[in-house]
Amino acid sequence: MQHQPKARMANPATVLPDAMPAIMSLMKATRQAGVPEATLELVHLRASQINNCGFCVDFGARSARKNGVADEKLFAVAAWRETPYFSDEERAALALTEAATRLADASDAVPDEVWDAAADHYDEKQLAAIVLMVGVTNLFNRLNVTTRQPAGAGW
């Protein structure tokens, strides 16, 4: 038996004509700060996993593979701490992603140790790109989960 979710409505970012171009402009900006594309893809995928966004996990895994992320990383990103496949830079970005996505889970949502580890590997412009990618991903996750956008749509 295959589960076929049905969207409640079109993605809100596509319903309002000015919304998607603005969001895509932010996405474009994240790509211009010097963070490796593969790292940004992993950030998107990990935040989407945390938020249970099937659409974004599916889209993110496909996009990551298209942008050169190796299968072992795609298969292990949810357990990145316990696997040997990620660089120190990617680990720092993933830790920052998790902290910034789970803001309500701790009184010190993004602890200094997480921020400082990321800052050891990325300059201010790159940190801005990672934080923006986390924010935009969380926005898309919330839009897609709330409106039940089905995975695989649009491929």
C-alpha positions in Angstrom: 0.0 0.0 0.0 1.5 3.3 -1.0 0.7 6.5 0.9 -0.4 9.3 -1.5 -0.7 12.5 0.5 -2.8 15.3 -1.1 -1.8 18.9 -0.8 -4.3 21.1 1.1 -3.5 23.9 -1.3 -0.7 25.0 -3.6 2.5 26.1 -1.9 1.7 29.6 -0.4 4.9 30.9 -1.9 3.5 30.2 -5.4 0.0 31.6 -4.5 1.3 35.1 -3.8 3.0 36.4 -6.9 5.8 38.3 -5.1 6.7 35.7 -2.6 8.6 33.1 -4.6 10.9 35.6 -6.4 11.8 37.1 -3.0 12.6 33.7 -1.5 14.6 32.6 -4.6 16.6 35.8 -4.3 17.6 34.8 -0.8 18.5 31.3 -2.0 20.6 32.9 -4.8 22.4 35.1 -2.2 23.4 32.0 -0.1 25.2 30.6 -3.2 27.4 33.7 -3.5 29.2 33.6 -0.2 31.8 30.9 -0.9 30.2 28.0 1.1 30.6 24.8 -1.0 27.4 23.9 -2.8 27.5 20.4 -1.3 27.6 21.9 2.3 24.5 24.1 1.6 22.7 21.0 0.2 23.5 19.1 3.4 22.3 22.0 5.5 19.0 22.0 3.6 18.6 18.3 3.8 19.4 18.1 7.6 17.0 20.9 8.5 14.3 19.3 6.4 14.8 15.9 8.1 14.4 17.5 11.5 11.2 19.3 10.4 9.7 16.1 8.8 9.2 17.8 5.5 8.9 14.9 3.1 8.8 17.3 0.1 12.0 19.0 1.1 13.8 15.8 2.1 13.0 14.3 -1.3 13.9 17.5 -3.2 16.9 18.1 -1.1 18.4 14.6 -1.5 17.9 14.7 -5.3 19.4 18.2 -5.5 22.3 17.2 -3.3 23.1 14.2 -5.5 22.8 16.4 -8.6 25.3 18.8 -6.9 27.9 16.1 -6.2 27.1 15.0 -2.7 28.2 11.4 -2.4 25.6 8.7 -1.6 27.2 7.7 1.7 26.7 11.3 2.9 23.1 11.3 1.7 22.4 8.1 3.5 24.2 9.2 6.7 23.3 12.9 7.1 20.7 12.1 9.8 23.5 10.4 11.8 26.4 12.6 10.8 27.9 12.6 14.3 28.3 8.8 14.2 29.7 8.4 10.7 33.1 9.2 9.2 31.9 10.7 5.9 31.8 14.4 6.9 34.6 17.0 7.0 35.1 19.1 10.1 33.6 22.0 8.1 30.5 20.1 7.2 30.1 18.9 10.8 30.3 22.5 12.1 27.6 23.6 9.5 25.4 20.6 10.4 25.7 21.3 14.1 24.7 25.0 13.5 21.9 23.8 11.3 20.5 21.6 14.0 20.8 24.2 16.7 19.2 26.9 14.6 16.4 24.6 13.5 15.6 23.4 17.0 15.4 26.8 18.6 12.6 25.9 21.1 14.4 22.7 22.3 17.0 24.5 24.6 17.2 27.6 26.7 20.5 28.4 24.9 19.3 27.5 21.5 22.6 28.1 19.6 25.3 27.7 22.2 28.6 29.5 21.9 30.5 26.2 21.3 28.3 25.5 18.2 28.7 29.0 16.9 32.4 29.1 17.6 33.0 25.8 15.9 31.3 27.1 12.8 33.2 30.4 13.0 36.4 28.4 13.1 35.7 27.2 9.6 33.6 29.9 8.0 34.1 33.7 7.7 31.2 36.1 8.4 29.9 36.1 4.9 29.9 32.3 4.8 28.2 32.1 8.2 25.6 34.5 6.9 24.9 32.2 4.0 24.6 29.2 6.2 22.2 31.0 8.6 20.2 32.2 5.7 20.0 28.7 4.2 18.8 27.4 7.5 16.2 30.1 7.7 14.9 29.7 4.2 14.9 25.9 4.5 12.9 26.2 7.7 10.5 28.6 5.9 10.0 26.1 3.1 9.6 23.3 5.6 6.9 25.1 7.4 5.0 26.0 4.2 5.2 22.5 2.8 4.4 20.7 6.0 1.5 23.0 6.9 0.0 22.6 3.4 1.0 18.9 3.1 2.9 19.2 -0.1 3.6 15.7 -1.4 7.1 14.4 -1.9 8.1 13.9 -5.5 5.8 16.7 -6.8 7.5 18.8 -9.4 10.1 16.2 -10.5 
